[in-house]
Amino acid sequence: MLDYIDKNRDRFLNELLDLLRIPSVSADSKFKNDMLKAAEYVRDRILEAGADRAEIYETAGHPVVYGEKLIDPALPTVLIYGHYDVQPADPYELWDSPPFEPVIKNERIYARGSCDDKGQFYMHIKALETMLATNSLTCNVKIMIEGEEEIGSSNLGTFVKEYQEMLKCDTILISDTSIIANDVPSIETGLRGLTYVEVEVIGANRDLHSGVYGGGVANPINVLCEMIASLKDKNGHITIPGFYDKVEELTPDQRTALNAAPFDLEEYKNELQIGDVLGEEGYTTIERTSVRPTLDVNGIWGGYIGEGAKTVLPSKANAKISMRLVPNQNDDEICELFTKHFESIAPASVKVKVVPHHGGLPYVTPTDSVEYKAAEMAMEESFGKKPIPTRGGGSIPIVALFERELGCKSILMGFGLDIDNLHSPNESYGIFNYYKGIETIPLFFKHYAELKK
Amino acid sequence: MLDYIDKNRDRFLNELLDLLRIPSVSADSKFKNDMLKAAEYVRDRILEAGADRAEIYETAGHPVVYGEKLIDPALPTVLIYGHYDVQPADPYELWDSPPFEPVIKNERIYARGSCDDKGQFYMHIKALETMLATNSLTCNVKIMIEGEEEIGSSNLGTFVKEYQEMLKCDTILISDTSIIANDVPSIETGLRGLTYVEVEVIGANRDLHSGVYGGGVANPINVLCEMIASLKDKNGHITIPGFYDKVEELTPDQRTALNAAPFDLEEYKNELQIGDVLGEEGYTTIERTSVRPTLDVNGIWGGYIGEGAKTVLPSKANAKISMRLVPNQNDDEICELFTKHFESIAPASVKVKVVPHHGGLPYVTPTDSVEYKAAEMAMEESFGKKPIPTRGGGSIPIVALFERELGCKSILMGFGLDIDNLHSPNESYGIFNYYKGIETIPLFFKHYAELKK
């Protein structure tokens, strides 16, 4: 099997580069055609890999690509999930090379989506090809690659419900997460949920002269800043009433285990070039970024943002605000709590609008399941080290839905690194990680089939 | 004289419209050529009006137009000041008609600069023409129209110092302010000063994934909001140490006089469509907008502001912040106090940059001076009502400099209205106000010459 991968090394890489050249940004409607192009490219590669069939399924939003290779009803079935859409690439000016013209530098692939998630789901297509070419496929394989993960998978729920029968499987394998380091393999056993809203604070019916009206009329930017500031107390606790009610507090043992993962605060600060970390009082950085909920402003704008100075008192100000959720918070519930609270703290001098974007439930998977063991054995075999179970800070809203609709757990066997700049300029993915994934995935199938016997 | 104005009514208006068609935005370098075009237009019209000479004087920034008509050294000399530059017109989408394609609707001229200040200084050129054509000029006239008022007149100070002799005068007449209403004439006897800064809060060395780092690393937008919110207490008092130290408090009598000006709070709120006013505890809206200092965010930006949702933890956030100052605050001093304070409240998890833009000193003029009396008599004659002395909330930083360098007071005899949308989309200027100004200005010259006898 390793021979096959080695013989086709360059082609495996070039095929990924071609995929990375397609600017499949789901959030921005001007890339709609590129989204379709990407979907077609994925479908064709799945067929070439040797699938029985692969098709593009339309949805109310961007299409889903689905393919399958069913070799024996008696064997277990693994559903591969990934997404071909990527985050917007702006600010473009901060990229050292154009985001959709992949370049290879010091053993890394630089391009938007190189790791999140094109590079990672494409490993599965190449792994499938490898297993089929070497007659070593031990499970039935179903592959579902969606196009709306970065905008909340708004239409995948409907798709999964509609094709529940077709998607029936024993477990779901997802590569959209990270390992601690190339010599410290790890598997994410938990993910944070997400509530994402856009808020607007409206003052006067028009922009005003800050001299004529300044001091007497509410400035929506100042008001928005005050409202946002009031959402956390001086200890970094979120002040929205009821926000923490359902938060699952870890036991002392769980906290110890979690903090046992290798982590060097100084290195962390140096790598980010920050003077200090900042977060919720009483928790470590590992905890703050994995098992504690957050509230972050992801974007803010209002007034004059051009060159020079304009003494305007703007009529409105906007912000995009997201909250990462932990078990057992519910994204819809938190969205309601936020909206109610945000509206309640607005002074009479302004109007406030809150528009919910997408959300997602938090997720945890047990480490004693067959599928977890299979992933553990696969990584141990390919890395030569037993992977550490970690809790991730990111969100893959869909995994909770899979559990509900398909009745099975997802395994988050990702191969990225924290230095991959996901969602940032100069996103990259290690060549080592790409091939290591292609090597490891077949081992998962092997061990999973054996354990299921 | 009225006949002459009446006979040339249309031409007077069309000449202004041509000037309004030139997008002379001083803040944005891409309009540099239009700035020059506007200057040349003004110079040519001053010559046509009958001036002895008019020239364009280069400065380190945008040029100054200067012209003069000296009829008799024995007569008093009046210096007219105005500015041909305008505020940026964005957001363009909020204009009902293109900002630089003037249209006349219900007796108003709609265009950027129609009132501030093209419409108002151009009245003086037409008044000069009228006085010369009707042999009724009673003073020597000097006209200085600059191109950097909206960006702080950064180079006019040098110009005034360099040409002190040429600019020598007995008083300065400026039309860049408002009257209370078309049937309630008023003269501004005070202006607020201005300190304008741009701030940047920098977190990590790159944009981060808000899931992977959220909760553990400072979010510059959240931090900026908290810092801005902390600049005022719950009563709307500014918390910068020393900010109020030199603020001139009005006597009870002065406050009574100031609040005697006709003002209807309900009408004010309805006109702006706001549920309530907002400002410093213990002061009326008139006081908050004229004799009290302010702190307003004029622009803010950071993170993802495009369509849809991006879960980014941005590396920096910026804001433009201005403070309106009152006697006897000093703009440089306040700028220093702000900078020191803002840097001091930044948490260790971020870096902060403060870049000063332009500033200006506050200004007050006595109501018992010859020039004030002349303006009062002129307005009383043309409006049929004695004008009310008011205190303006806006800033014309240069008047304090005039007093220092030229040793004389400025008279702020403006003809705008609060509904003119200065600095806002759909700026407009009343046709009534334009012609009323052209009628009133010659009366000022008449009374001023008589009073100086």
Boltz contact constraints between the chains, C-beta under 6 A:
constraints:
  - contact:
      token1: [A, 27]
      token2: [B, 308]
      max_distance: 6.0
  - contact:
      token1: [A, 28]
      token2: [B, 307]
      max_distance: 6.0
  - contact:
      token1: [A, 88]
      token2: [B, 306]
      max_distance: 6.0
  - contact:
      token1: [A, 88]
      token2: [B, 310]
      max_distance: 6.0
  - contact:
      token1: [A, 151]
      token2: [B, 308]
      max_distance: 6.0
  - contact:
      token1: [A, 196]
      token2: [B, 309]
      max_distance: 6.0
  - contact:
      token1: [A, 204]
      token2: [B, 272]
      max_distance: 6.0
  - contact:
      token1: [A, 204]
      token2: [B, 274]
      max_distance: 6.0
  - contact:
      token1: [A, 205]
      token2: [B, 272]
      max_distance: 6.0
  - contact:
      token1: [A, 205]
      token2: [B, 273]
      max_distance: 6.0
  - contact:
      token1: [A, 206]
      token2: [B, 424]
      max_distance: 6.0
  - contact:
      token1: [A, 207]
      token2: [B, 424]
      max_distance: 6.0
  - contact:
      token1: [A, 209]
      token2: [B, 422]
      max_distance: 6.0
  - contact:
      token1: [A, 209]
      token2: [B, 423]
      max_distance: 6.0
  - contact:
      token1: [A, 210]
      token2: [B, 296]
      max_distance: 6.0
  - contact:
      token1: [A, 211]
      token2: [B, 324]
      max_distance: 6.0
  - contact:
      token1: [A, 211]
      token2: [B, 393]
      max_distance: 6.0
  - contact:
      token1: [A, 211]
      token2: [B, 394]
      max_distance: 6.0
  - contact:
      token1: [A, 211]
      token2: [B, 395]
      max_distance: 6.0
  - contact:
      token1: [A, 212]
      token2: [B, 393]
      max_distance: 6.0
  - contact:
      token1: [A, 212]
      token2: [B, 394]
      max_distance: 6.0
  - contact:
      token1: [A, 214]
      token2: [B, 294]
      max_distance: 6.0
  - contact:
      token1: [A, 214]
      token2: [B, 296]
      max_distance: 6.0
  - contact:
      token1: [A, 214]
      token2: [B, 324]
      max_distance: 6.0
  - contact:
      token1: [A, 215]
      token2: [B, 279]
      max_distance: 6.0
  - contact:
      token1: [A, 215]
      token2: [B, 288]
      max_distance: 6.0
  - contact:
      token1: [A, 215]
      token2: [B, 289]
      max_distance: 6.0
  - contact:
      token1: [A, 215]
      token2: [B, 292]
      max_distance: 6.0
  - contact:
      token1: [A, 215]
      token2: [B, 294]
      max_distance: 6.0
  - contact:
      token1: [A, 216]
      token2: [B, 277]
      max_distance: 6.0
  - contact:
      token1: [A, 216]
      token2: [B, 279]
      max_distance: 6.0
  - contact:
      token1: [A, 216]
      token2: [B, 285]
      max_distance: 6.0
  - contact:
      token1: [A, 216]
      token2: [B, 288]
      max_distance: 6.0
  - contact:
      token1: [A, 216]
      token2: [B, 289]
      max_distance: 6.0
  - contact:
      token1: [A, 218]
      token2: [B, 278]
      max_distance: 6.0
  - contact:
      token1: [A, 219]
      token2: [B, 296]
      max_distance: 6.0
  - contact:
      token1: [A, 221]
      token2: [B, 297]
      max_distance: 6.0
  - contact:
      token1: [A, 221]
      token2: [B, 300]
      max_distance: 6.0
  - contact:
      token1: [A, 222]
      token2: [B, 297]
      max_distance: 6.0
  - contact:
      token1: [A, 225]
      token2: [B, 225]
      max_distance: 6.0
  - contact:
      token1: [A, 225]
      token2: [B, 228]
      max_distance: 6.0
  - contact:
      token1: [A, 225]
      token2: [B, 229]
      max_distance: 6.0
  - contact:
      token1: [A, 226]
      token2: [B, 229]
      max_distance: 6.0
  - contact:
      token1: [A, 228]
      token2: [B, 225]
      max_distance: 6.0
  - contact:
      token1: [A, 229]
      token2: [B, 225]
      max_distance: 6.0
  - contact:
      token1: [A, 229]
      token2: [B, 226]
      max_distance: 6.0
  - contact:
      token1: [A, 229]
      token2: [B, 229]
      max_distance: 6.0
  - contact:
      token1: [A, 272]
      token2: [B, 204]
      max_distance: 6.0
  - contact:
      token1: [A, 273]
      token2: [B, 205]
      max_distance: 6.0
  - contact:
      token1: [A, 274]
      token2: [B, 204]
      max_distance: 6.0
  - contact:
      token1: [A, 274]
      token2: [B, 349]
      max_distance: 6.0
  - contact:
      token1: [A, 275]
      token2: [B, 348]
      max_distance: 6.0
  - contact:
      token1: [A, 276]
      token2: [B, 348]
      max_distance: 6.0
  - contact:
      token1: [A, 276]
      token2: [B, 349]
      max_distance: 6.0
  - contact:
      token1: [A, 277]
      token2: [B, 216]
      max_distance: 6.0
  - contact:
      token1: [A, 278]
      token2: [B, 218]
      max_distance: 6.0
  - contact:
      token1: [A, 278]
      token2: [B, 349]
      max_distance: 6.0
  - contact:
      token1: [A, 279]
      token2: [B, 215]
      max_distance: 6.0
  - contact:
      token1: [A, 279]
      token2: [B, 216]
      max_distance: 6.0
  - contact:
      token1: [A, 285]
      token2: [B, 216]
      max_distance: 6.0
  - contact:
      token1: [A, 288]
      token2: [B, 215]
      max_distance: 6.0
  - contact:
      token1: [A, 288]
      token2: [B, 216]
      max_distance: 6.0
  - contact:
      token1: [A, 289]
      token2: [B, 215]
      max_distance: 6.0
  - contact:
      token1: [A, 289]
      token2: [B, 216]
      max_distance: 6.0
  - contact:
      token1: [A, 292]
      token2: [B, 215]
      max_distance: 6.0
  - contact:
      token1: [A, 294]
      token2: [B, 214]
      max_distance: 6.0
  - contact:
      token1: [A, 294]
      token2: [B, 215]
      max_distance: 6.0
  - contact:
      token1: [A, 296]
      token2: [B, 210]
      max_distance: 6.0
  - contact:
      token1: [A, 296]
      token2: [B, 214]
      max_distance: 6.0
  - contact:
      token1: [A, 296]
      token2: [B, 219]
      max_distance: 6.0
  - contact:
      token1: [A, 296]
      token2: [B, 313]
      max_distance: 6.0
  - contact:
      token1: [A, 297]
      token2: [B, 221]
      max_distance: 6.0
  - contact:
      token1: [A, 297]
      token2: [B, 222]
      max_distance: 6.0
  - contact:
      token1: [A, 298]
      token2: [B, 303]
      max_distance: 6.0
  - contact:
      token1: [A, 298]
      token2: [B, 304]
      max_distance: 6.0
  - contact:
      token1: [A, 298]
      token2: [B, 311]
      max_distance: 6.0
  - contact:
      token1: [A, 298]
      token2: [B, 312]
      max_distance: 6.0
  - contact:
      token1: [A, 299]
      token2: [B, 303]
      max_distance: 6.0
  - contact:
      token1: [A, 299]
      token2: [B, 304]
      max_distance: 6.0
  - contact:
      token1: [A, 299]
      token2: [B, 305]
      max_distance: 6.0
  - contact:
      token1: [A, 300]
      token2: [B, 221]
      max_distance: 6.0
  - contact:
      token1: [A, 300]
      token2: [B, 300]
      max_distance: 6.0
  - contact:
      token1: [A, 300]
      token2: [B, 302]
      max_distance: 6.0
  - contact:
      token1: [A, 301]
      token2: [B, 301]
      max_distance: 6.0
  - contact:
      token1: [A, 301]
      token2: [B, 305]
      max_distance: 6.0
  - contact:
      token1: [A, 302]
      token2: [B, 300]
      max_distance: 6.0
  - contact:
      token1: [A, 303]
      token2: [B, 298]
      max_distance: 6.0
  - contact:
      token1: [A, 303]
      token2: [B, 299]
      max_distance: 6.0
  - contact:
      token1: [A, 304]
      token2: [B, 298]
      max_distance: 6.0
  - contact:
      token1: [A, 304]
      token2: [B, 299]
      max_distance: 6.0
  - contact:
      token1: [A, 305]
      token2: [B, 299]
      max_distance: 6.0
  - contact:
      token1: [A, 305]
      token2: [B, 301]
      max_distance: 6.0
  - contact:
      token1: [A, 306]
      token2: [B, 88]
      max_distance: 6.0
  - contact:
      token1: [A, 307]
      token2: [B, 28]
      max_distance: 6.0
  - contact:
      token1: [A, 308]
      token2: [B, 27]
      max_distance: 6.0
  - contact:
      token1: [A, 308]
      token2: [B, 151]
      max_distance: 6.0
  - contact:
      token1: [A, 309]
      token2: [B, 196]
      max_distance: 6.0
  - contact:
      token1: [A, 309]
      token2: [B, 357]
      max_distance: 6.0
  - contact:
      token1: [A, 310]
      token2: [B, 87]
      max_distance: 6.0
  - contact:
      token1: [A, 310]
      token2: [B, 88]
      max_distance: 6.0
  - contact:
      token1: [A, 311]
      token2: [B, 298]
      max_distance: 6.0
  - contact:
      token1: [A, 311]
      token2: [B, 322]
      max_distance: 6.0
  - contact:
      token1: [A, 312]
      token2: [B, 298]
      max_distance: 6.0
  - contact:
      token1: [A, 312]
      token2: [B, 423]
      max_distance: 6.0
  - contact:
      token1: [A, 313]
      token2: [B, 296]
      max_distance: 6.0
  - contact:
      token1: [A, 322]
      token2: [B, 311]
      max_distance: 6.0
  - contact:
      token1: [A, 324]
      token2: [B, 211]
      max_distance: 6.0
  - contact:
      token1: [A, 324]
      token2: [B, 214]
      max_distance: 6.0
  - contact:
      token1: [A, 348]
      token2: [B, 275]
      max_distance: 6.0
  - contact:
      token1: [A, 348]
      token2: [B, 276]
      max_distance: 6.0
  - contact:
      token1: [A, 349]
      token2: [B, 274]
      max_distance: 6.0
  - contact:
      token1: [A, 349]
      token2: [B, 276]
      max_distance: 6.0
  - contact:
      token1: [A, 349]
      token2: [B, 278]
      max_distance: 6.0
  - contact:
      token1: [A, 357]
      token2: [B, 309]
      max_distance: 6.0
  - contact:
      token1: [A, 393]
      token2: [B, 211]
      max_distance: 6.0
  - contact:
      token1: [A, 393]
      token2: [B, 212]
      max_distance: 6.0
  - contact:
      token1: [A, 394]
      token2: [B, 211]
      max_distance: 6.0
  - contact:
      token1: [A, 394]
      token2: [B, 212]
      max_distance: 6.0
  - contact:
      token1: [A, 395]
      token2: [B, 211]
      max_distance: 6.0
  - contact:
      token1: [A, 422]
      token2: [B, 209]
      max_distance: 6.0
  - contact:
      token1: [A, 423]
      token2: [B, 209]
      max_distance: 6.0
  - contact:
      token1: [A, 423]
      token2: [B, 312]
      max_distance: 6.0
  - contact:
      token1: [A, 424]
      token2: [B, 206]
      max_distance: 6.0
  - contact:
      token1: [A, 424]
      token2: [B, 207]
      max_distance: 6.0
